[in-house]
Amino acid sequence: MLEAFVCVLVGAIYLLVSIFPSDEQSSNENEQLDKLNDGMGNIIADGEFMSREEAEDAQSRGELYDTYY
């Protein structure tokens, strides 16, 4: 009984630890897009104007790597 409890506890801790780093990465991605925002909801990146959704898609594909704020 104690072994099962320890197994469940270790699994729950592992799950919590694995969730939090992904939130930090998402926050960093949002920060990049927020810095590129023109104030009207559009993103200006690499000389192109795009909507927030288009910028999120490009960011997920790794296309916003050469962007300067």
C-alpha angles and dihedrals in degrees: 000000000000091000091054091050091051090049092052091046093051090047092051092049091049090051093051093047092050093051100053101059091055089056090055092052091050090050091053091050091051090048091056092051092045090056090051094049116118092209094255097077095269127114125225109203131158090353093304129113115221140159121260090255093052090049092050090051092048090047092051089052090050096246097128096065096109097055126127124201 
